[in-house]
Amino acid sequence: MTENNQSFPKFTGHSRLTIDQKSRVSLPSNVRSCLPADAQSRFMLNFGREGCIEIHPMAEWKGVQMPKFSGYDEEKTEERVELLARLAYCFDVETDSAARLLIPKPLMEYVGLGPGQECVLTSGGTYLKLMRAKAFDDLVRPILKAYGGSANDEPTKNAER
């Protein structure tokens, strides 16, 4: 919950997608259904940890993420530079009529994605993460193996879309 008592969706699961030739990715219906109707078209995109692109519903960005920036200490060089980078790589993006997000070129380059490449859209809790499929697989494989899963090279190959 935020200070104004507005709650934000909690995303779960993941989907394997392909970046189209115009650098767009479709938001699956199960993702869109988690959002209120008035929050399904506008998102703030930013770089994230684990080499991902963070996709924040605009209300979540304004209510949860932006207040975090006020906690940065301008006197500390490391925090000041992180704030500069985080804000410099924020992109306000709207979906098109087919629920596709255009991924800005600087973010595509950051994660090493290009048109035609497979990616994974997964949960960041109240926001989404988009990353290269191999990067996702490399992150989750050790965890799946620790829980007794198979040691195959693509743990999400047969995941539902």
N, C-alpha and C positions, 0 to 999 in steps of 0.2 A: 504494500500500500504506500502511496505517496502522501505528502502532507495534506493535499486536498482530498484525500480519501478515494482517489481514483486508482483502481487496480489495473494492472497490466497483464496481458496474456502470458502464460508460461508455455513456451514451445517445448515439445519433446519429439524424439525420433530424428530421422534423417531421410533424405531423398537423394538419389543419384540423378544428376541432370547433365545436359550438354549445353555449353555456351553456343549460341547460334552465330551465324556469320556477321551479324551486326553487334556482337558483344552483349547480347541480352540473355537473361536467364528467366525462365518462367517460374512464377510462384505457384507451387502446387495448391490444389483446392483445400487440402487438409491444413495448410498454413493459413490460407486466407480465411478459412472458417473459424480460426482462433481469434481473429480480429473483429472488432466492431465494424459495421459497414462503413462508417465515416473514417476509418483508419486503414483501409485496405489499399490505398493508392499512393500515399506519400511516405517516403522513408529517408532517413539520413544514413549514408554509407560512410564508413571510416575503416582504416586499417586496424587490425587487431593482432593479438598474440597468436602463436602457433601458425603464423603465415596465413591468416584468414582475413576476409573482408567481413566486418560487422555490418549487419543490416538492421537498423533500429526503426521500429514504427515511430513516426514523428512525435506522438504524445509521450512515448517512453523516453525518447531522446531529450525532450524538453523537461519532463518531470523527474527523470532519474539520472541521466548521464550528464546533462549540462550543470546541475548543481555540484557534481563531483569536481568540476573544473575550478569552482570557487575555492576549493581546498588546497590548490597548488600554491606553493610559496614562491613568489616572484624573486625573493632574495637568493634562492637556491638555484644555481645554474642548471642543474640536471632537470629539475621540475619545470623551470621556465622553458627550456628547450623542448621537453616532452609536450608541454602545453602548446607551444608554437607548432610542432609537427602534427599533433592531433587535430588542431583546428585548421591547419593549412590543408589537410587531406580529408576534410569533411565535404561530402557532396549530397545535396538535396536532390533526390530523384523521385520522379513520379512514374507509376506503372502506365503502360499503354493499355489500349482497350482489350488486349489479350492477356492482361496480368503479367506482362514481362517487364523486368527492370533492366535498363541500360546500365551496364557496369562501366564507370569512367576508366579511361585508359590508364591513368596513374595507379589505380587500384588493381587493374588487371596485371600490370607489370609488377606490382609489389608481390602478388601471390604467384606469378608465373603462369597465368592463364591466358589462353587465346581462343579465338573462334574455333569451334569444332571439338574442343577439349572437354573431357568429362570432369565434373566437379561434384562436390557433395554439399548440400544445404543441410545444416544441422542446428541444433539448439544451443543458444547461449543463455538460456533461461528466459528472460524477458525480451530477448532479441534473437536474431538469427546469425549464423556464421556460414560463410561460403568459402570453400577451400578446394584446392586440387584434390581429386579423388585419391591419388597416391599418398599425399600428405596426410589425409584423414586415415587411410588404411594403416600407414606407418605409426600414427599416434595410437590407434585403438588396438592394433594387433597384439601388443604385449599384454594389455589388460584382458582381452578375450582369451588369450592363451593361459593367463594366470587363473582364470575362472574355468578352465577345462575345455575351452573352445578349440576348434581345429587350428592348425598352423598354416592354413592356406595363405596364399599371397594376397588375396582380395577378400577380406572378411565381409564386405558388404556387397559383393557381386550380385547376390540374389535378394538383396533388400527390396522391400516394396517401395514403389515410387509414390 
